[in-house]
């Protein structure tokens, strides 16, 4: 690995970039596939469900590990935080492009995305304590809450 990455932080930065963009690609592929198969489903539901699936991947597990470690490791945070902010900007831009029907309600869309990220990350961290039944109830509440942001569009 030293042939490709001069330092440990160069390797971490490359991993962060890979994880972010791989997760985005997986989410979009999953969402587009779900749209093609579920003509009658609400797009908000499909997007929220695709997001939940995207955070259950190896890539997102690696992201969470890095995010948690970066909180107490200044050197890691120096590589992680700028990449995370850059990814958030790219995520927002991609969502605007992927969901043009919500262009006029972008603030609601961003809030819904932020809400899903927060809830889904929390569910992952507490999965072993909560168990599948409680998680399913929280997932349903999450979809209902996000739907409420888009009432005029559902």
C-alpha atoms as a printed R data frame, in Angstrom:
    type eleno elety resid chain resno       x      y       z
1   ATOM     1    CA   UNK     A     1   0.000  0.000   0.000
2   ATOM     2    CA   UNK     A     2   2.949  2.331   0.559
3   ATOM     3    CA   UNK     A     3   3.533  2.312  -3.195
4   ATOM     4    CA   UNK     A     4   0.158  3.992  -3.690
5   ATOM     5    CA   UNK     A     5  -0.219  6.045  -0.496
6   ATOM     6    CA   UNK     A     6   2.660  7.982   1.043
7   ATOM     7    CA   UNK     A     7   1.070  8.242   4.488
8   ATOM     8    CA   UNK     A     8  -1.611  6.612   6.571
9   ATOM     9    CA   UNK     A     9  -3.767  9.747   6.172
10  ATOM    10    CA   UNK     A    10  -3.444  9.569   2.369
11  ATOM    11    CA   UNK     A    11  -4.833  6.046   2.589
12  ATOM    12    CA   UNK     A    12  -7.629  7.176   4.929
13  ATOM    13    CA   UNK     A    13  -8.524 10.070   2.600
14  ATOM    14    CA   UNK     A    14  -8.744  7.643  -0.343
15  ATOM    15    CA   UNK     A    15 -10.935  5.264   1.684
16  ATOM    16    CA   UNK     A    16 -13.223  8.127   2.721
17  ATOM    17    CA   UNK     A    17 -13.612  9.276  -0.881
18  ATOM    18    CA   UNK     A    18 -14.292  5.729  -2.085
19  ATOM    19    CA   UNK     A    19 -16.825  5.042   0.665
20  ATOM    20    CA   UNK     A    20 -18.726  8.275   0.052
21  ATOM    21    CA   UNK     A    21 -19.032  7.915  -3.686
22  ATOM    22    CA   UNK     A    22 -19.664  4.173  -3.637
23  ATOM    23    CA   UNK     A    23 -22.520  4.702  -1.193
24  ATOM    24    CA   UNK     A    24 -24.023  7.453  -3.335
25  ATOM    25    CA   UNK     A    25 -23.843  5.253  -6.438
26  ATOM    26    CA   UNK     A    26 -25.450  2.319  -4.583
27  ATOM    27    CA   UNK     A    27 -28.252  4.546  -3.268
28  ATOM    28    CA   UNK     A    28 -29.046  6.014  -6.692
29  ATOM    29    CA   UNK     A    29 -28.917  2.625  -8.437
30  ATOM    30    CA   UNK     A    30 -31.215  1.141  -5.792
31  ATOM    31    CA   UNK     A    31 -33.645  4.070  -5.899
32  ATOM    32    CA   UNK     A    32 -33.845  4.109  -9.700
33  ATOM    33    CA   UNK     A    33 -34.364  0.329  -9.734
34  ATOM    34    CA   UNK     A    34 -37.120  0.601  -7.114
35  ATOM    35    CA   UNK     A    35 -38.807  3.356  -9.150
36  ATOM    36    CA   UNK     A    36 -38.823  1.151 -12.236
37  ATOM    37    CA   UNK     A    37 -40.413 -1.762 -10.340
38  ATOM    38    CA   UNK     A    38 -42.905  0.154  -8.181
39  ATOM    39    CA   UNK     A    39 -44.922  2.486 -10.353
40  ATOM    40    CA   UNK     A    40 -47.618  3.019  -7.696
41  ATOM    41    CA   UNK     A    41 -45.350  3.623  -4.696
42  ATOM    42    CA   UNK     A    42 -44.705  7.127  -3.404
43  ATOM    43    CA   UNK     A    43 -41.297  8.384  -4.511
44  ATOM    44    CA   UNK     A    44 -40.630  9.660  -0.998
45  ATOM    45    CA   UNK     A    45 -41.163  6.170   0.398
46  ATOM    46    CA   UNK     A    46 -38.903  4.627  -2.248
47  ATOM    47    CA   UNK     A    47 -36.155  7.158  -1.573
48  ATOM    48    CA   UNK     A    48 -36.373  6.720   2.213
49  ATOM    49    CA   UNK     A    49 -36.338  2.926   1.922
50  ATOM    50    CA   UNK     A    50 -33.391  3.062  -0.517
51  ATOM    51    CA   UNK     A    51 -31.540  5.290   1.922
52  ATOM    52    CA   UNK     A    52 -32.113  2.784   4.742
53  ATOM    53    CA   UNK     A    53 -30.730  0.013   2.546
54  ATOM    54    CA   UNK     A    54 -27.738  2.181   1.627
55  ATOM    55    CA   UNK     A    55 -26.728  2.665   5.247
56  ATOM    56    CA   UNK     A    56 -26.730 -1.085   5.876
57  ATOM    57    CA   UNK     A    57 -23.776 -1.622   3.537
58  ATOM    58    CA   UNK     A    58 -20.132 -2.318   4.306
59  ATOM    59    CA   UNK     A    59 -19.322  1.077   2.860
60  ATOM    60    CA   UNK     A    60 -21.553  2.890   5.327
61  ATOM    61    CA   UNK     A    61 -20.229  0.803   8.213
62  ATOM    62    CA   UNK     A    62 -16.735  1.984   7.246
63  ATOM    63    CA   UNK     A    63 -18.000  5.578   7.085
64  ATOM    64    CA   UNK     A    64 -19.514  5.327  10.578
65  ATOM    65    CA   UNK     A    65 -16.316  3.859  11.982
66  ATOM    66    CA   UNK     A    66 -14.301  6.704  10.472
67  ATOM    67    CA   UNK     A    67 -16.818  9.330  11.647
68  ATOM    68    CA   UNK     A    68 -16.699  8.041  15.215
69  ATOM    69    CA   UNK     A    69 -12.902  7.738  15.229
70  ATOM    70    CA   UNK     A    70 -12.502 11.224  13.708
71  ATOM    71    CA   UNK     A    71 -14.298 12.733  16.693
72  ATOM    72    CA   UNK     A    72 -11.296 12.000  18.935
73  ATOM    73    CA   UNK     A    73  -8.410 11.727  16.441
74  ATOM    74    CA   UNK     A    74  -7.355 15.185  15.222
75  ATOM    75    CA   UNK     A    75  -5.183 13.813  12.419
76  ATOM    76    CA   UNK     A    76  -7.992 11.622  11.109
77  ATOM    77    CA   UNK     A    77 -10.484 14.467  11.469
78  ATOM    78    CA   UNK     A    78  -8.235 16.708   9.366
79  ATOM    79    CA   UNK     A    79  -8.699 14.242   6.479
80  ATOM    80    CA   UNK     A    80 -12.238 13.137   7.269
81  ATOM    81    CA   UNK     A    81 -14.063 16.441   7.936
82  ATOM    82    CA   UNK     A    82 -13.229 18.176   4.622
83  ATOM    83    CA   UNK     A    83 -14.099 15.014   2.692
84  ATOM    84    CA   UNK     A    84 -17.395 14.690   4.605
85  ATOM    85    CA   UNK     A    85 -18.313 18.322   3.884
86  ATOM    86    CA   UNK     A    86 -17.398 17.880   0.197
87  ATOM    87    CA   UNK     A    87 -19.490 14.708   0.052
88  ATOM    88    CA   UNK     A    88 -22.455 16.521   1.620
89  ATOM    89    CA   UNK     A    89 -22.225 19.193  -1.089
90  ATOM    90    CA   UNK     A    90 -22.066 16.531  -3.798
91  ATOM    91    CA   UNK     A    91 -24.940 14.590  -2.163
92  ATOM    92    CA   UNK     A    92 -27.109 17.726  -2.174
93  ATOM    93    CA   UNK     A    93 -26.274 18.481  -5.806
94  ATOM    94    CA   UNK     A    94 -26.997 14.886  -6.804
95  ATOM    95    CA   UNK     A    95 -30.318 14.897  -4.964
96  ATOM    96    CA   UNK     A    96 -31.358 18.116  -6.739
97  ATOM    97    CA   UNK     A    97 -30.521 16.496 -10.076
98  ATOM    98    CA   UNK     A    98 -32.086 13.136  -9.211
99  ATOM    99    CA   UNK     A    99 -35.332 14.587  -7.841
100 ATOM   100    CA   UNK     A   100 -36.243 17.492 -10.161
101 ATOM   101    CA   UNK     A   101 -39.927 17.116  -9.237
102 ATOM   102    CA   UNK     A   102 -39.085 18.514  -5.787
103 ATOM   103    CA   UNK     A   103 -37.104 21.502  -7.064
104 ATOM   104    CA   UNK     A   104 -39.621 23.973  -5.661
105 ATOM   105    CA   UNK     A   105 -39.464 22.318  -2.245
106 ATOM   106    CA   UNK     A   106 -35.732 21.896  -1.956
107 ATOM   107    CA   UNK     A   107 -35.606 22.984   1.710
108 ATOM   108    CA   UNK     A   108 -38.139 20.280   2.615
109 ATOM   109    CA   UNK     A   109 -36.138 17.751   0.615
110 ATOM   110    CA   UNK     A   110 -32.884 18.662   2.377
111 ATOM   111    CA   UNK     A   111 -34.606 18.518   5.764
112 ATOM   112    CA   UNK     A   112 -36.073 15.105   4.897
113 ATOM   113    CA   UNK     A   113 -32.663 13.864   3.786
114 ATOM   114    CA   UNK     A   114 -30.996 15.167   6.962
115 ATOM   115    CA   UNK     A   115 -33.732 13.589   9.079
116 ATOM   116    CA   UNK     A   116 -33.340 10.209   7.334
117 ATOM   117    CA   UNK     A   117 -29.551 10.343   7.774
118 ATOM   118    CA   UNK     A   118 -29.869 11.075  11.493
119 ATOM   119    CA   UNK     A   119 -32.538  8.434  12.158
120 ATOM   120    CA   UNK     A   120 -30.948  5.727  10.033
121 ATOM   121    CA   UNK     A   121 -27.493  6.269  11.547
122 ATOM   122    CA   UNK     A   122 -28.995  6.083  15.023
123 ATOM   123    CA   UNK     A   123 -30.862  2.888  14.175
124 ATOM   124    CA   UNK     A   124 -27.641  1.292  12.987
125 ATOM   125    CA   UNK     A   125 -25.839  2.176  16.187
126 ATOM   126    CA   UNK     A   126 -28.675  0.816  18.347
127 ATOM   127    CA   UNK     A   127 -29.693 -2.128  16.167
128 ATOM   128    CA   UNK     A   128 -28.634 -4.837  18.591
129 ATOM   129    CA   UNK     A   129 -30.457 -3.180  21.493
130 ATOM   130    CA   UNK     A   130 -33.673 -2.289  19.671
131 ATOM   131    CA   UNK     A   131 -34.220 -5.415  17.628
132 ATOM   132    CA   UNK     A   132 -36.069 -5.790  14.326
133 ATOM   133    CA   UNK     A   133 -39.609 -5.053  15.537
134 ATOM   134    CA   UNK     A   134 -38.751 -1.704  17.120
135 ATOM   135    CA   UNK     A   135 -36.565 -0.770  14.173
136 ATOM   136    CA   UNK     A   136 -39.429 -1.471  11.770
137 ATOM   137    CA   UNK     A   137 -41.716  0.796  13.799
138 ATOM   138    CA   UNK     A   138 -39.145  3.604  13.743
139 ATOM   139    CA   UNK     A   139 -38.655  3.132   9.989
140 ATOM   140    CA   UNK     A   140 -42.414  3.489   9.424
141 ATOM   141    CA   UNK     A   141 -42.493  6.602  11.608
142 ATOM   142    CA   UNK     A   142 -39.550  8.003   9.632
143 ATOM   143    CA   UNK     A   143 -41.359  7.556   6.313
144 ATOM   144    CA   UNK     A   144 -44.545  9.101   7.722
145 ATOM   145    CA   UNK     A   145 -42.590 12.067   9.071
146 ATOM   146    CA   UNK     A   146 -40.777 12.660   5.801
147 ATOM   147    CA   UNK     A   147 -44.037 12.329   3.858
148 ATOM   148    CA   UNK     A   148 -45.390 15.141   5.997
149 ATOM   149    CA   UNK     A   149 -42.742 17.453   4.601
150 ATOM   150    CA   UNK     A   150 -43.995 16.845   1.060
151 ATOM   151    CA   UNK     A   151 -47.766 16.679   1.531
152 ATOM   152    CA   UNK     A   152 -48.501 18.764  -1.567
153 ATOM   153    CA   UNK     A   153 -46.381 16.406  -3.671
154 ATOM   154    CA   UNK     A   154 -47.506 12.982  -2.417
